[in-house]
Amino acid sequence: MTAGLDRKDTTAIVENAHWRLGYRQDARYPGCLILSSQRCASDLNELDAASLADLGAQLSFAERLLKHCYAPHRVVFYKLGFSAGFSFHFHIAPITRALLGEIAAHPRYSDAPDGNDAILFLSREYGERALTPEERQAQEIEIARLRETANELLSPSPHAPSQPT
């Protein structure tokens, strides 16, 4: 993944030839990401071997980024892409104990929430509507933070031992 991004895409965090990691456009909850294929596809079996070979590394990087930035209890991944005009993609979200407490306190959700409850709660309560100007500004701050951290995680450490050639 690199930070060589199209700056017209304000939600992009990092991308490479196969995958783009970006911020969910309607997300109010910090750290809700989307990993999408650079290739238009409805299912995994439509991707080429190189894209499939790179997928695990990109999911792992997204998890590492979220753990570094938010120290969540868990990170959840879920594959979507049912809506017309969208390729399949993975939603990736940091689930904190505070969020689980918020879900448990909500009357429409289980008092012992699991990953499914977290996914639904994030979509219904923290997404699925246009952002206010204040929410947009908060999201821009999170995106900048994630980009900076991603660049740090992707940069070789000056103190790391040199790799054999």
C-alpha positions in Angstrom: 0.0 0.0 0.0 1.2 3.5 -0.7 0.0 7.0 0.0 0.1 7.9 -3.7 -3.6 8.9 -3.7 -5.9 10.7 -6.0 -6.5 13.8 -3.9 -10.0 14.2 -5.4 -10.9 11.1 -3.4 -11.1 12.7 0.1 -11.8 9.4 1.9 -8.8 7.4 0.7 -6.2 6.4 3.3 -3.8 4.2 1.2 -4.0 2.2 -2.0 -2.0 -0.1 -4.3 -2.5 -1.7 -7.7 -5.1 -4.1 -6.3 -6.8 -2.5 -3.3 -7.9 0.9 -1.9 -8.4 1.4 1.8 -10.7 4.4 2.6 -13.0 5.8 5.2 -16.7 5.0 5.0 -18.3 8.2 3.6 -21.2 8.3 6.0 -19.4 7.1 9.1 -19.7 9.0 12.3 -18.0 6.4 14.4 -14.2 6.8 14.3 -12.3 4.3 12.2 -14.9 2.8 10.0 -13.0 1.8 6.9 -13.8 0.2 3.5 -11.3 -2.0 1.6 -12.3 -2.2 -2.0 -10.9 -3.8 -5.1 -9.4 -1.5 -7.7 -11.1 -3.9 -10.2 -14.8 -3.9 -10.7 -16.0 -7.3 -9.4 -19.1 -8.7 -7.7 -17.4 -11.7 -6.0 -13.9 -12.8 -4.9 -13.8 -15.5 -7.7 -13.8 -12.7 -10.3 -10.5 -11.3 -9.1 -7.1 -12.2 -10.6 -4.6 -14.2 -8.7 -2.4 -11.2 -7.8 -5.4 -9.4 -6.2 -6.4 -12.4 -4.2 -2.8 -13.0 -3.1 -2.6 -9.5 -1.8 -6.0 -9.5 0.0 -4.8 -11.0 3.3 -2.0 -8.6 3.6 -4.4 -5.6 3.1 -6.9 -6.9 5.6 -4.0 -7.5 8.1 -2.7 -3.9 7.5 -6.2 -2.4 8.0 -6.5 -4.3 11.3 -3.0 -3.2 12.4 -3.8 0.4 11.5 -7.1 0.4 13.5 -5.4 -1.3 16.5 -2.7 1.2 16.5 -5.0 4.2 16.3 -8.0 3.1 18.4 -6.9 0.2 20.6 -10.2 -1.6 20.1 -11.4 -4.7 21.9 -11.9 -6.3 18.5 -11.8 -5.4 14.8 -14.7 -6.7 12.6 -14.6 -7.4 8.9 -17.6 -8.0 6.7 -18.0 -8.3 3.0 -20.7 -6.3 1.2 -21.6 -5.2 -2.3 -25.2 -6.0 -2.9 -26.2 -2.5 -4.0 -26.4 -1.9 -7.7 -23.3 0.0 -9.0 -21.0 -1.1 -6.2 -18.3 -3.7 -6.5 -17.9 -6.0 -3.5 -15.9 -4.5 -0.6 -15.1 -5.1 3.0 -16.2 -2.9 5.8 -13.7 -2.9 8.7 -14.5 -1.4 12.0 -12.8 -1.1 15.4 -15.2 -2.3 18.2 -14.4 -0.8 21.6 -15.8 -1.9 24.9 -17.5 1.5 25.1 -19.3 0.8 21.9 -20.4 -2.7 23.2 -21.7 -0.9 26.3 -23.6 1.6 24.1 -25.2 -1.3 22.1 -26.1 -3.2 25.3 -27.8 -0.1 26.7 -29.9 0.4 23.5 -33.4 -1.0 23.7 -33.4 -2.4 20.2 -30.2 -4.5 20.7 -29.1 -7.4 22.8 -27.8 -6.7 26.3 -24.9 -9.1 25.4 -23.9 -7.8 21.9 -21.8 -9.8 19.5 -20.2 -8.9 16.2 -23.5 -8.9 14.3 -25.0 -6.5 16.7 -22.0 -4.2 16.4 -22.2 -4.3 12.6 -25.9 -3.4 12.5 -25.5 -0.8 15.2 -22.7 1.0 13.5 -24.6 1.1 10.2 -27.9 2.1 11.7 -26.9 4.5 14.4 -23.6 5.9 13.1 -24.1 5.8 9.3 -26.7 5.6 6.6 -27.4 9.4 6.4 -25.6 12.5 5.2 -23.0 14.0 7.5 -23.5 17.5 9.1 -20.8 20.0 8.5 -19.5 19.3 12.0 -19.5 15.6 11.4 -17.7 16.1 8.1 -15.0 18.1 9.8 -14.5 15.4 12.5 -14.3 12.8 9.8 -11.6 14.8 7.9 -9.6 14.9 11.1 -9.8 11.1 11.5 -8.9 10.6 7.8 -5.8 12.8 8.2 -4.8 10.9 11.4 -5.2 7.5 9.7 -3.2 8.6 6.6 -0.4 9.8 8.8 -0.4 6.7 10.9 -0.6 4.5 7.8 2.4 6.2 6.3 4.3 5.7 9.5 3.4 2.0 9.6 4.4 1.6 6.0 7.7 3.4 6.3 10.8 1.3 7.1 11.9 2.1 10.6 15.3 3.8 10.8 16.2 1.6 13.7 15.2 -1.7 12.1 18.0 -4.1 11.2 18.9 -4.0 7.5 17.4 -6.7 5.4 19.8 -9.2 3.7 20.1 -8.7 -0.1 
